[in-house]
Amino acid sequence: MCFAGARRIRRYGAWENGLIGAEASLLTLLGWSFLASTLVPVSSEAALFAVLKLHPDLLWPAVFTATLGNTLGGMTTYLIGRFIGSKKPLTQLERVTRYGSPLLAFAWLPFVGDALCLAAGWAKLNWVAVALWSAAGRFARYWVVAQGALW
């Protein structure tokens, strides 16, 4: 849907007429990537792809914006695990406790990533390390998507 929408926007001249500006695209990408990192089933990769098709000159701002939004969403899940978690067993808790914060480089994975962030909060891992590892993995994913969009 995002790819078809980007083509339609170009066809009808909305892009050339400035109806969808760079700032609006980046703000939408920030919100979309934040939601994608929670339990809301949306694709932040498709949003990044569409933004880069509309504004190819926004490579670095778009990649950093998507990384920031997705990392903030993951840290929200981390906070939920940290403050609302109870003593009930959590399936990903053993892995996160064993491997620590570097495991959060895989927090971008569908389904598993949310559980990893929740388990990291549950295990009360250092939030700075969690944020850095999580951001590194998410940045790598968005960099690959951006290369595909600009190819």
PECOR-V63898 format. One record per residue. N is the residue number from 1. SS is DSSP state (~ for helix, > for strand, _ for the rest). PSI is psi as a letter, one per 30 degrees, with the letter a starting at -180 (none if undefined). NEAR is the number of other ideal C-beta (glycine too) atoms within 12 Angstrom. Layout:
N;SS;PSI;NEAR + N;SS;PSI;NEAR
//
This chain:
1;_;e;13 + 2;~;e;26 + 3;~;e;22 + 4;~;e;14 + 5;~;e;22 + 6;~;e;27 + 7;~;e;16 + 8;~;e;18 + 9;~;e;26 + 10;~;e;21 + 11;~;e;12 + 12;_;g;14 + 13;_;g;12 + 14;_;e;19 + 15;_;e;25 + 16;_;e;13 + 17;_;f;11 + 18;_;g;15 + 19;_;f;14 + 20;_;j;28 + 21;_;l;19 + 22;~;e;22 + 23;~;e;17 + 24;~;e;20 + 25;~;e;35 + 26;~;e;31 + 27;~;e;22 + 28;~;e;29 + 29;~;e;43 + 30;~;e;30 + 31;~;e;25 + 32;~;e;31 + 33;~;e;42 + 34;~;e;29 + 35;~;e;25 + 36;~;f;36 + 37;_;f;43 + 38;_;a;27 + 39;_;g;19 + 40;_;k;17 + 41;_;i;13 + 42;_;l;25 + 43;_;j;24 + 44;~;f;43 + 45;~;e;32 + 46;~;e;27 + 47;~;e;38 + 48;~;e;47 + 49;~;e;35 + 50;~;e;35 + 51;~;e;45 + 52;~;f;36 + 53;~;e;32 + 54;~;e;34 + 55;_;i;32 + 56;~;f;23 + 57;~;f;15 + 58;~;h;28 + 59;~;d;25 + 60;~;e;19 + 61;~;e;25 + 62;~;e;41 + 63;~;e;34 + 64;~;e;24 + 65;~;e;36 + 66;~;e;50 + 67;~;e;38 + 68;~;e;29 + 69;~;e;36 + 70;~;e;47 + 71;~;e;39 + 72;~;e;28 + 73;~;e;36 + 74;~;e;48 + 75;~;f;35 + 76;~;e;28 + 77;~;e;38 + 78;~;e;41 + 79;~;e;23 + 80;~;e;24 + 81;~;e;32 + 82;~;e;23 + 83;~;f;15 + 84;~;f;15 + 85;_;k;24 + 86;_;a;13 + 87;_;g;7 + 88;_;k;12 + 89;_;k;12 + 90;_;k;25 + 91;_;e;15 + 92;_;f;32 + 93;~;e;26 + 94;~;e;16 + 95;~;e;22 + 96;~;e;37 + 97;~;e;19 + 98;~;e;14 + 99;~;f;21 + 100;~;a;20 + 101;~;e;32 + 102;~;f;22 + 103;~;f;31 + 104;~;f;44 + 105;~;f;29 + 106;~;g;30 + 107;_;f;45 + 108;_;f;36 + 109;_;k;23 + 110;_;k;19 + 111;_;e;16 + 112;~;e;21 + 113;~;e;35 + 114;~;e;34 + 115;~;e;30 + 116;~;e;42 + 117;~;e;49 + 118;~;e;38 + 119;~;e;39 + 120;~;e;44 + 121;~;e;35 + 122;~;e;32 + 123;_;f;30 + 124;_;h;21 + 125;_;l;35 + 126;_;k;19 + 127;~;f;25 + 128;~;e;15 + 129;~;e;24 + 130;~;e;37 + 131;~;e;33 + 132;~;e;23 + 133;~;e;34 + 134;~;e;43 + 135;~;e;34 + 136;~;e;26 + 137;~;e;32 + 138;~;e;42 + 139;~;e;31 + 140;~;e;23 + 141;~;e;33 + 142;~;e;40 + 143;~;e;25 + 144;~;e;20 + 145;~;e;33 + 146;~;e;34 + 147;~;e;17 + 148;~;e;17 + 149;~;e;29 + 150;~;f;21 + 151;_;none;12
//
